[in-house]
């Protein structure tokens, strides 16, 4: 039985990481766990430390009712809070006409807020005019 080995030139290229920036407070442990979750899923997030998350979220057009503990900008979208990586990838692939996605508050069971047997939570899409709809439920 012969074995075939691929040279480096023949191998498919590795998927490039998806760059983004995340704004978070220096003392929030769950935000760091969310960044680790995103990095493990192929994202490369630069951390920007701040103590004024309300201003960051407002600047990025996140409706006040959807604010959370951190705000990320990935591609053309705003990601507010503990949104799962697979939903961010779906967002980037489908490119709906929205500002971004939010996991309002800090829902138990979301990435970085790992609590066993947590109740389901909503991932909410928001538009520039402030309207929202449920993008997914976990």
C-alpha positions in Angstrom: 0.0 0.0 0.0 1.5 3.3 -1.0 1.1 6.4 1.1 0.7 9.8 -0.5 2.0 12.9 1.1 1.1 16.4 0.1 3.8 19.0 -0.2 3.2 22.4 1.4 2.3 23.8 -2.0 -0.4 21.2 -2.6 -2.1 21.5 0.8 -5.2 23.6 0.9 -4.6 27.0 2.6 -5.4 27.2 6.3 -8.4 29.4 7.0 -7.3 32.9 7.9 -8.5 34.1 11.3 -11.4 36.5 11.3 -10.2 39.8 12.8 -12.2 42.0 15.1 -12.0 44.3 18.1 -13.7 43.8 21.4 -14.2 46.6 24.0 -14.4 45.3 27.5 -13.6 46.4 31.1 -10.3 45.2 32.6 -12.0 43.4 35.5 -14.6 41.3 33.6 -13.7 37.6 33.7 -16.6 36.4 31.7 -15.7 38.7 28.8 -12.2 37.2 28.7 -13.8 33.7 28.5 -16.0 34.9 25.6 -12.9 36.1 23.8 -11.2 32.7 24.4 -14.4 31.1 22.9 -14.2 33.3 19.8 -10.4 32.7 19.4 -10.9 28.9 19.6 -13.5 29.3 16.8 -11.1 31.0 14.4 -11.5 34.7 15.3 -8.6 37.0 16.2 -10.0 39.7 18.5 -7.9 42.6 19.7 -8.9 43.7 23.2 -9.6 47.4 23.8 -9.9 48.1 27.6 -12.4 50.7 28.7 -14.4 51.6 31.8 -17.3 53.2 29.9 -19.1 50.4 28.1 -22.4 52.4 27.9 -20.7 55.0 25.7 -19.1 52.3 23.5 -22.4 50.5 23.0 -24.2 53.7 22.2 -21.5 54.8 19.8 -22.0 51.5 17.9 -25.8 52.0 17.7 -26.7 49.2 20.2 -30.2 49.8 21.5 -30.0 50.4 25.3 -32.3 47.4 26.0 -29.7 45.2 24.4 -26.6 46.4 26.2 -24.3 43.8 27.8 -20.8 43.6 29.3 -18.7 43.9 26.2 -19.0 45.1 22.6 -17.2 43.7 19.6 -16.9 44.9 16.0 -16.3 42.0 13.5 -16.4 42.8 9.9 -19.2 45.3 9.3 -21.2 44.1 12.3 -21.5 44.9 16.0 -21.6 42.0 18.4 -23.0 42.9 21.8 -22.4 40.5 24.6 -22.0 36.7 24.7 -23.1 35.8 21.2 -21.9 32.3 20.2 -19.2 32.1 17.6 -21.2 29.9 15.2 -23.9 32.6 15.0 -21.3 35.3 14.3 -20.0 33.1 11.4 -23.5 32.7 10.1 -24.0 36.4 10.3 -20.8 37.1 8.3 -21.8 34.5 5.7 -25.4 35.6 5.2 -24.7 39.3 5.6 -28.3 40.5 6.5 -29.0 44.2 6.5 -28.6 44.8 10.2 -26.2 46.6 12.5 -25.5 43.5 14.6 -26.4 40.8 17.1 -26.8 40.9 20.8 -27.1 38.5 23.7 -28.7 41.1 26.0 -27.5 41.2 29.6 -25.3 38.3 30.5 -27.4 35.2 29.8 -26.5 32.1 31.8 -25.4 29.3 29.5 -23.9 31.6 26.8 -20.2 31.3 25.9 -18.3 32.7 28.8 -21.2 32.4 31.1 -21.1 28.6 31.3 -23.8 27.5 33.7 -25.0 23.9 33.4 -28.8 23.4 32.8 -29.4 27.1 32.0 -32.7 28.2 30.5 -32.8 29.1 26.8 -31.8 32.7 25.8 -32.3 34.8 22.7 -29.8 36.2 20.3 -31.3 39.4 19.0 -30.6 41.1 15.7 -30.8 44.9 15.7 -31.2 47.4 12.8 -30.0 51.0 12.5 -33.5 52.3 13.2 -33.5 50.4 16.6 -35.9 47.7 15.6 -35.0 44.2 16.6 -36.0 40.5 16.0 -34.9 37.2 17.3 -32.0 35.9 15.2 -31.6 32.6 17.1 -32.4 30.9 20.4 -30.0 28.8 22.4 
